[in-house]
């Protein structure tokens, strides 16, 4: 028995900590789930199970890479588990750190807010190696409108005091999903709001269709087509009725792709996602949101499509940014 114990201890000491940690996490979480009373709503455990699944993906990728792992520095914050970046890194077997003292193969400016202040730490790091999204400091609706008009030659903005008809009023901040349709002209105009044309992106009058566009440098690997009820056109997540992966050419022209990439360049967006609406009346594409810390893939996707999306996103991420590491 002493020999067996020594042999077991030797094996344990030889296993890298990067493998031990997810295994311990999986064991403890699994034991908790098994011991949880039946009256607990198991839906609260789903986020933990998703994280465990990603930890397992990381372990497989780590082993497939010969127990070697690249390091991605995200600063000033780490991405949340629902962030696409978090999932990509686990699929690829990349470690995520916010420790600026550690050598990193890739550095990303990661701060989930509309306006970012210049960061001296990131500026210093950028002198030694490129920092993705370093220039992405303003993704407000007003800034997106300004750049959109410069690149596309048209925008959504209307003057609510002079415009006659329906328009959309929504927060200037990113990802608030507080849009509502109002009748113009109006007298009281709020500085923290933007007023935009109502895009007719309806399907059969019952649903609206959004196009979500992932961007990796100069690459758009595919698009999501997202459909939701017209009454919830400004909704988010669970309001979606369906989502599917589409090839870029199915939803966007080559000229539109070029303008979208130009818009990203002007906004300093190296990595992120765009929300695009196609107006069925004028057939124009309108960028309504820019996100430099995207979550996804859409939860409404079936498991096979979600796995395919992560595979293609991971491939695009590695192909686009491996040369910077």
C-alpha positions in Angstrom: 0.0 0.0 0.0 2.9 2.4 0.7 4.2 1.8 -2.8 0.8 2.5 -4.3 0.5 5.7 -2.3 3.9 6.9 -3.3 3.1 6.1 -6.9 -0.1 8.0 -6.8 1.6 11.0 -5.1 4.2 11.0 -7.9 1.6 11.1 -10.6 -0.2 13.9 -8.9 2.9 16.0 -8.5 3.7 15.5 -12.2 0.3 16.8 -13.4 0.5 20.6 -14.2 -1.7 22.9 -12.0 -3.5 24.1 -15.1 -5.0 20.6 -15.5 -5.6 20.0 -11.8 -7.6 23.2 -11.2 -10.4 22.6 -13.7 -10.6 19.0 -12.6 -11.0 20.0 -9.0 -13.6 22.6 -10.0 -15.5 20.0 -12.0 -15.5 17.6 -9.1 -16.7 20.0 -6.4 -19.4 21.5 -8.7 -20.5 18.0 -9.7 -20.8 17.0 -6.0 -22.8 20.1 -5.2 -25.2 19.5 -8.0 -25.7 15.8 -7.0 -26.3 16.9 -3.4 -28.6 19.8 -4.2 -32.2 19.4 -3.0 -34.8 18.6 -5.6 -36.7 21.8 -4.8 -33.8 24.0 -6.0 -34.4 25.5 -9.5 -31.8 23.7 -11.5 -31.8 26.6 -14.0 -29.6 28.5 -11.5 -27.0 25.8 -12.0 -26.9 26.1 -15.8 -24.3 29.0 -15.9 -22.0 26.8 -13.7 -22.5 23.9 -16.0 -21.6 26.1 -19.0 -18.4 27.2 -17.3 -17.6 23.5 -16.4 -18.1 22.6 -20.1 -15.7 25.4 -21.1 -13.2 24.3 -18.6 -13.3 20.8 -20.1 -12.9 22.3 -23.6 -9.8 24.2 -22.3 -8.4 21.0 -20.9 -8.8 19.1 -24.2 -7.3 22.0 -26.2 -4.4 22.3 -23.7 -3.6 18.6 -24.1 -4.0 18.7 -27.8 -1.5 21.6 -27.9 1.1 19.5 -26.1 0.4 21.0 -22.7 1.3 24.4 -24.0 -0.9 27.4 -23.7 -0.9 31.0 -25.1 -1.8 33.8 -22.7 -4.3 36.5 -23.4 -4.1 39.6 -21.2 -7.4 41.5 -20.8 -7.2 44.8 -19.1 -8.5 46.5 -17.0 -11.0 43.7 -16.5 -11.4 40.0 -17.2 -14.3 38.9 -19.5 -17.3 37.3 -18.0 -18.1 33.6 -18.8 -20.9 34.7 -21.2 -18.5 36.8 -23.2 -17.6 35.4 -26.6 -13.9 36.1 -25.8 -14.0 34.0 -22.7 -15.5 31.1 -24.7 -13.0 31.4 -27.6 -10.0 31.3 -25.2 -11.3 28.2 -23.6 -12.0 26.5 -26.9 -8.5 27.4 -28.1 -6.8 26.5 -24.9 -5.7 30.1 -24.2 -5.2 31.3 -20.6 -6.9 34.6 -19.6 -5.1 36.9 -17.2 -5.4 40.5 -16.0 -1.9 40.5 -14.5 0.1 43.1 -16.5 3.3 41.8 -15.0 2.9 38.5 -16.8 4.1 38.1 -20.4 1.1 37.7 -22.7 0.9 36.6 -26.3 -2.1 38.8 -26.9 -3.4 41.9 -25.2 -7.0 43.2 -25.4 -8.4 46.4 -24.0 -11.4 45.0 -22.1 -13.8 47.3 -20.3 -17.6 46.9 -20.6 -18.7 50.5 -20.9 -19.7 53.0 -23.6 -16.9 55.5 -23.0 -13.4 54.5 -22.0 -10.7 56.9 -20.7 -7.2 56.7 -22.0 -5.3 54.0 -20.0 -1.6 54.7 -19.2 -1.0 51.0 -18.6 -2.3 49.9 -21.9 -0.6 52.8 -23.7 2.7 51.6 -22.2 2.1 48.0 -23.2 1.2 49.1 -26.7 4.7 50.5 -27.2 6.0 46.9 -26.9 3.2 45.0 -28.6 -0.1 45.8 -30.2 -3.1 46.1 -27.9 -6.4 45.2 -29.6 -9.2 47.8 -29.3 -6.8 50.3 -27.8 -8.5 53.1 -29.8 -12.0 51.8 -29.2 -13.0 54.4 -26.6 -16.4 55.6 -27.7 -19.1 53.3 -28.9 -22.0 55.6 -28.2 -25.0 55.8 -30.6 -24.0 59.4 -31.4 -20.4 58.4 -32.3 -21.6 55.5 -34.4 -24.0 57.8 -36.3 -21.2 60.2 -37.0 -18.8 57.6 -38.3 -21.7 55.8 -40.2 -22.6 59.0 -42.0 -18.9 59.6 -43.0 -18.4 56.0 -44.3 -21.8 55.1 -45.7 -23.0 58.6 -46.8 -26.2 58.3 -44.8 -27.2 57.7 -41.2 -30.2 57.2 -38.9 -30.2 60.5 -37.2 -33.2 62.8 -37.3 -33.9 66.2 -35.7 -36.9 65.5 -33.5 -37.9 69.2 -33.3 -38.2 69.4 -37.1 -38.9 65.9 -38.3 -42.5 64.9 -38.8 -43.5 61.3 -38.3 -42.4 58.4 -36.1 -38.9 58.1 -34.9 -37.0 56.0 -32.4 -35.8 57.5 -29.1 -33.1 55.6 -27.2 -30.2 56.1 -24.9 -26.9 57.3 -26.3 -25.2 54.6 -24.2 -24.5 51.2 -25.6 -26.6 48.0 -25.0 -29.4 49.7 -23.0 -32.2 48.2 -25.2 -34.5 51.0 -24.1 -35.7 52.2 -27.5 -39.2 53.3 -28.0 -41.1 54.8 -31.0 -42.4 58.3 -30.5 -44.2 60.8 -32.7 -42.4 63.9 -33.9 -42.0 66.8 -33.9 -41.4 67.3 -30.1 -40.3 70.2 -28.0 -38.4 68.5 -25.2 -35.2 66.9 -26.4 -33.0 65.0 -24.0 -29.2 65.3 -24.3 -28.6 61.7 -23.1 -30.8 60.3 -25.9 -30.6 59.9 -29.7 -33.4 60.2 -32.1 -33.3 58.0 -35.2 -35.3 56.9 -38.2 -37.5 53.9 -37.7 -35.9 51.1 -39.8 -38.5 48.9 -41.4 -36.8 45.6 -40.9 -40.0 43.7 -40.5 -40.9 40.2 -41.9 -44.6 39.7 -42.7 -45.4 42.5 -40.3 -45.1 40.2 -37.3 -41.4 39.8 -36.8 -38.3 42.0 -37.2 -34.9 40.7 -38.4 -31.5 41.8 -37.1 -28.1 41.0 -38.5 -25.3 40.5 -36.0 -21.8 40.8 -37.5 -18.7 39.4 -35.7 -15.5 41.3 -36.7 -11.9 40.1 -36.2 -9.6 42.6 -37.7 -10.3 42.5 -41.5 -12.4 39.4 -41.2 -16.1 38.7 -40.9 -16.4 34.9 -40.6 -20.2 34.8 -40.9 -23.3 36.6 -39.7 -26.2 35.7 -37.4 -29.7 36.3 -38.6 -31.8 37.0 -35.5 -35.6 37.2 -35.5 -37.9 38.5 -32.8 -41.6 39.6 -32.5 -42.1 43.1 -33.8 -43.6 44.1 -30.5 -40.2 43.3 -28.9 -38.0 44.9 -31.5 -35.9 46.6 -28.9 -35.7 43.5 -26.7 -32.6 41.4 -25.8 -31.7 37.8 -25.5 -34.7 35.8 -24.5 -37.0 38.0 -26.6 -35.4 36.4 -29.7 -37.7 33.9 -31.6 -34.9 32.3 -33.7 -31.3 32.7 -34.7 -29.3 31.1 -37.4 -25.8 31.2 -38.8 -25.6 32.7 -42.3 -22.8 33.2 -44.8 -21.8 36.9 -45.1 -22.7 37.0 -48.8 -26.3 35.9 -48.0 -26.9 39.0 -46.0 -24.4 41.7 -47.0 -22.9 42.9 -50.3 -19.1 43.1 -50.9 -19.4 46.9 -50.9 -21.3 46.8 -47.5 -18.7 44.5 -46.0 -16.0 46.9 -47.0 -17.8 49.9 -45.5 -18.5 47.9 -42.2 -14.8 47.2 -41.9 -14.0 50.8 -42.6 -16.5 51.9 -39.9 -14.8 49.5 -37.4 -11.4 51.0 -38.4 -12.6 54.5 -37.8 -14.0 53.5 -34.4 -10.8 51.7 -33.4 -12.6 48.4 -33.2 -10.2 45.5 -33.9 -12.5 42.9 -32.3 -16.2 43.0 -31.6 -19.7 42.7 -33.1 -22.0 45.0 -35.0 -25.8 45.1 -35.0 -27.1 45.8 -38.5 -30.6 46.4 -39.7 -31.7 46.1 -43.3 -34.6 48.4 -44.3 -36.9 46.6 -46.6 -38.1 49.9 -48.2 -34.8 51.5 -49.2 -32.7 48.3 -49.0 -30.0 50.1 -47.1 -28.0 48.6 -44.2 -27.8 50.6 -41.0 -25.4 49.9 -38.1 -27.5 50.5 -34.9 -25.0 49.2 -32.3 -21.3 48.5 -31.9 -20.0 46.2 -29.1 -16.4 45.8 -28.2 -17.1 43.3 -25.4 -19.7 41.1 -27.1 -21.6 38.3 -25.4 -22.8 35.2 -27.3 -23.4 33.2 -29.4 -27.2 33.9 -29.2 -28.7 31.7 -26.6 -31.6 30.8 -28.9 -29.2 28.9 -31.2 -29.5 25.1 -31.1 -26.6 23.3 -29.5 -25.1 22.1 -32.8 -25.2 25.6 -34.3 -23.8 27.2 -31.2 -20.9 24.7 -31.3 -20.3 25.5 -35.0 -20.4 29.2 -34.3 -17.7 28.9 -31.5 -15.6 26.8 -33.8 -15.7 29.3 -36.7 -15.3 32.3 -34.3 -12.3 30.6 -32.7 -10.7 29.9 -36.1 -11.2 33.5 -37.1 -9.8 34.8 -33.8 -6.7 32.7 -34.1 -6.1 33.4 -37.8 -6.6 37.2 -37.4 -4.6 37.8 -34.3 -2.0 35.0 -34.1 0.5 37.2 -36.0 0.3 39.8 -33.2 1.5 37.3 -30.6 
